[in-house]
Amino acid sequence: MKLGEIKIEALKLMFVNYNIDLEIDNLQDLALDENYGSYLVNMPGAINRCFSVIEDKGVLPVKAYTLKAEDGLASGVFMRFDLSKLIEDYFAIERLVFSSPCGEYIGDFDYQKEGETIVIKDFDENDTYTVLYLPKIERISALTENDTEIDIPDNIAQHIPYFIKGDLYRDDEPNEASEARNWFEAAMDAILGGKVSKANKVSDIYTLTEI
């Protein structure tokens, strides 16, 4: 979704009785409107807070990064990789996947964690070590163009307007704000539940294969 689309949907949720046809092109004019202006001014902060919640909940699709020997710092039998420096959009590690040329596969390979650095014992550059990680979301500002595409899947982004309403309507309409936040939280829980279920099914498949 585009940033402007998220803002418009949030305004529609907050002004359900208004018959104005909201479009991205007239958001700048709406910023001067006494009804919409204060909400639009405060939306970037609310959206960024929503991004933080989405990251913390771990609902975003997992991404992958393959480690190379030159990425790490060797110390005896241990190799250290600072994931926060290696991966531009790194937020948190999910797991480490190992595979070897001879066909060995370990879906949840052992490693130790030192802050954002992972430590792998007996790292072999002939093997493949793939970090599955949760990405972080690039933050916006008041200067971010409304036609900017937000790098979040639509099935998640479409619920951001409920968070915005819950965040910005707390003083004006506390009951509606609470209800909107509950809708957002329920949606995130449902998405996370589906994600966990899929991960468990994949795990079961690998277990059956190994047997």
C-alpha positions as CSV (number, residue, x, y, z in Angstrom):
1,M,0.0,0.0,0.0
2,K,1.0,3.6,-0.5
3,L,1.5,5.9,2.5
4,G,-1.3,8.1,1.2
5,E,-3.7,5.2,1.0
6,I,-3.0,4.3,4.6
7,K,-3.7,7.9,5.7
8,I,-6.9,8.1,3.7
9,E,-8.2,4.8,5.2
10,A,-7.4,6.1,8.7
11,L,-9.4,9.3,8.0
12,K,-12.3,7.3,6.7
13,L,-12.3,5.3,9.9
14,M,-12.3,8.4,12.0
15,F,-14.8,10.4,9.9
16,V,-17.3,7.7,8.9
17,N,-20.2,10.2,8.5
18,Y,-18.4,12.6,6.2
19,N,-19.3,12.3,2.5
20,I,-16.0,13.7,1.1
21,D,-14.3,11.6,-1.6
22,L,-10.8,11.3,-0.2
23,E,-7.9,10.9,-2.7
24,I,-4.2,10.9,-2.3
25,D,-4.0,14.0,-4.5
26,N,-6.0,16.1,-2.1
27,L,-4.2,15.1,1.1
28,Q,-2.2,18.4,1.0
29,D,-5.4,20.4,0.9
30,L,-7.0,18.3,3.7
31,A,-4.0,19.1,5.9
32,L,-5.3,22.7,5.9
33,D,-8.8,21.6,6.8
34,E,-9.8,22.2,10.4
35,N,-11.4,18.8,10.7
36,Y,-8.6,16.7,9.2
37,G,-5.5,18.9,9.6
38,S,-4.5,18.0,13.2
39,Y,-4.8,14.3,12.5
40,L,-2.8,14.4,9.3
41,V,0.0,16.3,11.1
42,N,0.2,13.6,13.8
43,M,-0.1,10.6,11.5
44,P,3.7,10.1,10.8
45,G,4.4,9.6,14.5
46,A,1.4,7.2,14.9
47,I,2.5,5.2,11.8
48,N,6.0,4.9,13.0
49,R,4.7,3.7,16.4
50,C,2.7,1.1,14.5
51,F,5.8,0.0,12.6
52,S,7.5,-0.6,15.9
53,V,4.5,-2.8,17.1
54,I,4.5,-4.7,13.9
55,E,8.2,-5.4,14.2
56,D,7.9,-6.5,17.9
57,K,5.0,-8.8,17.1
58,G,7.1,-10.7,14.5
59,V,4.3,-10.8,11.9
60,L,6.4,-9.7,8.9
61,P,7.5,-12.4,6.4
62,V,10.9,-13.9,7.2
63,K,13.8,-13.0,5.0
64,A,17.0,-14.9,4.3
65,Y,20.7,-14.0,4.2
66,T,23.5,-16.4,3.5
67,L,26.6,-16.0,5.6
68,K,30.1,-16.0,4.0
69,A,33.4,-16.6,5.6
70,E,34.5,-13.0,4.8
71,D,31.5,-11.7,6.7
72,G,32.7,-13.1,10.0
73,L,35.4,-12.6,12.5
74,A,37.3,-15.8,13.3
75,S,38.5,-16.7,16.8
76,G,39.8,-20.2,17.2
77,V,37.0,-22.6,16.3
78,F,34.4,-19.9,16.5
79,M,33.2,-17.5,13.9
80,R,31.3,-14.3,14.8
81,F,28.8,-12.5,12.6
82,D,27.4,-9.1,13.5
83,L,24.0,-9.3,11.8
84,S,23.1,-5.7,12.5
85,K,26.1,-4.6,10.3
86,L,25.8,-7.3,7.7
87,I,22.0,-7.0,7.0
88,E,20.7,-3.6,6.2
89,D,17.1,-4.3,7.3
90,Y,17.9,-6.7,10.1
91,F,15.6,-6.7,13.1
92,A,15.8,-10.1,14.8
93,I,17.0,-13.6,14.0
94,E,14.4,-16.4,13.7
95,R,16.7,-19.3,13.2
96,L,19.9,-20.5,11.4
97,V,19.6,-23.1,8.6
98,F,22.5,-25.4,7.7
99,S,23.1,-27.4,4.6
100,S,26.2,-29.2,3.3
101,P,27.2,-30.4,-0.2
102,C,26.7,-34.0,0.8
103,G,23.0,-33.4,1.5
104,E,22.9,-32.8,5.2
105,Y,20.2,-30.4,6.3
106,I,19.5,-28.9,9.7
107,G,16.6,-26.5,9.8
108,D,17.4,-25.1,13.2
109,F,21.2,-25.1,13.5
110,D,22.9,-24.4,16.8
111,Y,24.5,-21.0,17.4
112,Q,25.2,-18.7,20.4
113,K,24.1,-15.1,20.5
114,E,26.1,-12.1,21.8
115,G,23.8,-9.1,21.4
116,E,23.2,-8.8,17.7
117,T,26.2,-11.1,17.0
118,I,25.8,-14.8,16.4
119,V,28.6,-17.2,17.1
120,I,29.0,-20.4,15.1
121,K,31.4,-23.2,16.1
122,D,33.4,-25.0,13.4
123,F,32.2,-22.8,10.6
124,D,33.1,-24.5,7.2
125,E,33.0,-22.2,4.2
126,N,32.1,-25.3,2.0
127,D,28.8,-25.5,3.9
128,T,25.9,-23.1,3.6
129,Y,24.6,-21.2,6.6
130,T,21.5,-19.2,6.0
131,V,20.1,-16.7,8.5
132,L,16.3,-16.5,8.6
133,Y,15.5,-13.1,10.1
134,L,12.6,-10.7,10.7
135,P,13.2,-7.4,8.9
136,K,12.8,-3.9,10.2
137,I,10.6,-1.3,8.6
138,E,11.9,2.0,7.2
139,R,10.4,4.9,9.1
140,I,8.6,7.8,7.6
141,S,8.6,11.5,8.3
142,A,6.4,14.5,7.6
143,L,8.3,14.9,4.4
144,T,7.8,11.4,3.0
145,E,5.8,11.5,-0.2
146,N,2.3,10.2,0.0
147,D,2.8,8.0,-3.1
148,T,5.6,6.2,-1.3
149,E,5.1,2.4,-1.3
150,I,5.3,1.0,2.2
151,D,7.4,-2.2,2.2
152,I,4.8,-4.2,4.2
153,P,2.5,-6.9,2.7
154,D,-1.0,-5.6,2.1
155,N,-2.6,-8.1,4.4
156,I,-0.7,-6.4,7.3
157,A,-0.6,-2.8,6.0
158,Q,-4.4,-2.8,5.6
159,H,-4.8,-2.9,9.4
160,I,-2.5,0.0,10.1
161,P,-5.4,2.6,9.8
162,Y,-7.0,0.9,12.8
163,F,-3.8,1.5,14.9
164,I,-3.8,5.1,13.7
165,K,-7.3,5.6,14.8
166,G,-6.7,4.0,18.1
167,D,-3.6,6.2,18.6
168,L,-5.0,9.5,17.5
169,Y,-8.5,9.2,18.8
170,R,-7.7,8.5,22.4
171,D,-8.6,12.0,23.6
172,D,-11.5,12.8,21.2
173,E,-13.3,9.4,21.1
174,P,-11.7,7.1,23.7
175,N,-14.2,4.3,23.2
176,E,-13.8,4.2,19.5
177,A,-10.1,4.4,19.9
178,S,-10.0,1.4,22.2
179,E,-12.2,-0.5,19.8
180,A,-10.0,0.3,16.8
181,R,-6.9,-0.8,18.7
182,N,-8.6,-4.0,19.7
183,W,-9.3,-4.7,16.0
184,F,-5.7,-4.1,15.1
185,E,-4.4,-6.3,17.9
186,A,-6.8,-9.1,16.9
187,A,-5.7,-8.9,13.3
188,M,-2.0,-9.1,14.2
189,D,-2.7,-12.1,16.5
190,A,-4.5,-13.8,13.7
191,I,-1.7,-13.2,11.2
192,L,0.9,-14.4,13.7
193,G,-1.2,-17.5,14.5
194,G,-1.3,-18.4,10.8
195,K,2.4,-17.8,10.5
196,V,3.2,-20.1,13.4
197,S,0.9,-22.7,12.1
198,K,2.6,-22.8,8.7
199,A,6.0,-22.9,10.4
200,N,4.9,-25.9,12.5
201,K,3.7,-27.7,9.4
202,V,7.0,-27.2,7.7
203,S,8.8,-28.5,10.8
204,D,6.6,-31.6,10.8
205,I,7.4,-32.2,7.1
206,Y,11.2,-32.1,7.8
207,T,10.8,-34.3,10.8
208,L,8.9,-36.9,8.8
209,T,11.5,-36.7,6.0
210,E,14.3,-37.3,8.5
211,I,12.6,-40.4,9.9
